[in-house]
Amino acid sequence: MTEVTGAPADVLHTLFQSDQGGHEQVVLCQDRASGLKAVIALHSTALGPALGGTRFYPYATEAEAVADALNLARGMSYKNAMAGLDHGGGKAVIIGDPEKIKTEELLLAYGRFVASLGGRYVTACDVGTYVADMDVVARECRWTTGRSPENGGAGDSSVLTAFGVYQGMRASAQHLWGDPSLRGRKVGIAGVGKVGHHLVEHLVAEGAEIVITDVRGESVQRILDKHPGVVTSVADTEALIRVEGLDIYAPCALGGALNDDTVPVLTAKIVCGAANNQLAHPGVEKDLADRGILYAPDYVVNAGGVIQVADELHGFDFDRCKTKAAKIYDTTLAIFERAKADGIPPAAAADRIAEQRIAEAAAAARAARV
Ligand SMILES: NC(=O)c1ccc[n+]([C@@H]2O[C@H](COP(=O)([O-])OP(=O)(O)OC[C@H]3O[C@@H](n4cnc5c(N)ncnc54)[C@H](O)[C@@H]3O)[C@@H](O)[C@H]2O)c1
C-alpha cells in the first residue's frame, strides 16, 4: 500500500486516479457552532458498509488530515477483508486537540454527519476517541459501534485483540518451527498496556518465557508482581529487541517499530504484535524477509478489535467473536503459504489476498446489477 502525503495534489490524485482504484467518497464536514471540522473517507463499500474508527487529532494542516483519513480508510478495507468481515473500509478524522475542543455538542454534530451517510459508513473509536465518546455519537447516529455495555455496546476491545495476536503467534510458530506451541519460547513484548497485558496472560498460560518493557514503570511492575520468575523486564525497547535468544518480538506500543535502525539488530525470528503500522516505510517488509525474520502482518493479527466492533452491530456475543478471532490462526498461516508460493514477503501477500477478496465482491455486485 502506497501512502499518500499531505500535498493537496497528491490527495486529489489518490482520490480519483490512484493505481489502487482510488476512494469511493470523501466527505468534508463543518459545524461552526461546535467547532467541528471532520473528514470522513470511504475507501470501499464492496464488501459491505465501510467500517473504521474516528481519529481525533491536532493535524498541522487540513490537507494532512485528509491524507491521513484516506490512508487509514484504505487500511481498513484491507483489514476488514482479511478479518473475513462483510465490511468495507472507511475512517474519519476530527481535526483538533481532543483535550481542548472535544465537547458533547461537537460529538453530536459529528454523529449527525455520520448519520447523513445513511449507513454507508459505520464509526467506532480510534486514537483520541473512547467508548464514552461513541455513546454520545450514538445518540445521533445508529451506525455507531464501540459503545459501552451500558449503552448496548461491547466495551473494551483489547481482550479479543490480544487473543488474535496470540493466534497469529501460534500460526507463525507453526509455519517456522512446525509446531504451534509457544511453550518454552522466549517472547518479548514492547508495551504492556491494554492489549499487551492480556497477551502476557495467554503466553503465561501456555508456558512461554516472557520479557516485557514499557515506558510506564507501574505497568511493568504490576505484571512482574503477578508472575514472578516467569516474566522479566528490560529497560526499554532498544534492549528488548536485542535480548539474546529471543524467539518472538511483539510490538504492542506505537507504530513504526520496524525501521532501518531496529530491523538489523532484531534477535527474534518472528515479529507478531498488536501495534498498528509497524512497518515504518515501504521496503521494511523485504528487509525483514532478507534477514529470515517471519513477519505476521499487523493488520491481520490485530483484527480482534474490529471483529468485536463489527459483531456489536448484531448484538454482541463474546463467544461468537472469539470463534471469529480464532480464525486469525488460519488466515495468518494462509498468508505465509501465499508469500512462499508467490516469492513475496507476507505483508505483500496479505495485501494481495485482501485485494482479491475486494475485487471479487465488487465484480459480483456489478454482475448482480446487470
Ligand atoms: N486496543 C485494541 O483493541 C487495539 C486494536 C488494534 C490495534 N491496537 C494497537 O495496539 C497497540 C496497543 O494498543 P493498546 O490499546 O494496548 O494501547 P495502550 O495505550 O493501552 O498501551 C500501549 C502501551 O505502550 C506503552 N508505550 C508507549 N510508548 C512506548 C515505548 N516507546 N516503549 C515501550 N512502551 C511504550 C504505553 O505506556 C502503554 O502501556 C496500539 O498501537 C494500538 O493502535 C489496539
The ligand as an ORCA input file, in Angstrom:
! r2SCAN-3c Opt
* xyz 0 1
  N      -6.918     -1.903     21.864
  C      -7.228     -2.540     20.759
  O      -8.243     -3.252     20.682
  C      -6.322     -2.451     19.551
  C      -6.764     -2.987     18.337
  C      -5.918     -2.952     17.224
  C      -4.667     -2.365     17.338
  N      -4.267     -1.836     18.535
  C      -2.933     -1.216     18.599
  O      -2.158     -1.905     19.566
  C      -1.272     -1.013     20.230
  C      -1.524     -1.059     21.727
  O      -2.875     -0.715     21.988
  P      -3.428     -0.597     23.481
  O      -4.906     -0.490     23.344
  O      -2.838     -1.685     24.313
  O      -2.820      0.804     23.895
  P      -2.358      1.282     25.360
  O      -2.167      2.732     25.267
  O      -3.272      0.721     26.414
  O      -0.956      0.540     25.545
  C       0.226      0.947     24.915
  C       1.348      0.783     25.918
  O       2.570      1.075     25.280
  C       3.359      1.810     26.165
  N       4.360      2.556     25.405
  C       4.228      3.730     24.749
  N       5.379      4.079     24.175
  C       6.269      3.103     24.447
  C       7.616      2.880     24.121
  N       8.319      3.756     23.377
  N       8.227      1.776     24.595
  C       7.540      0.876     25.365
  N       6.260      1.028     25.701
  C       5.624      2.130     25.249
  C       2.383      2.680     26.934
  O       2.917      3.122     28.162
  C       1.213      1.730     27.124
  O       1.328      0.984     28.313
  C      -1.540      0.368     19.591
  O      -0.648      0.552     18.533
  C      -2.947      0.226     19.039
  O      -3.165      1.094     17.941
  C      -5.057     -1.879     19.632
*
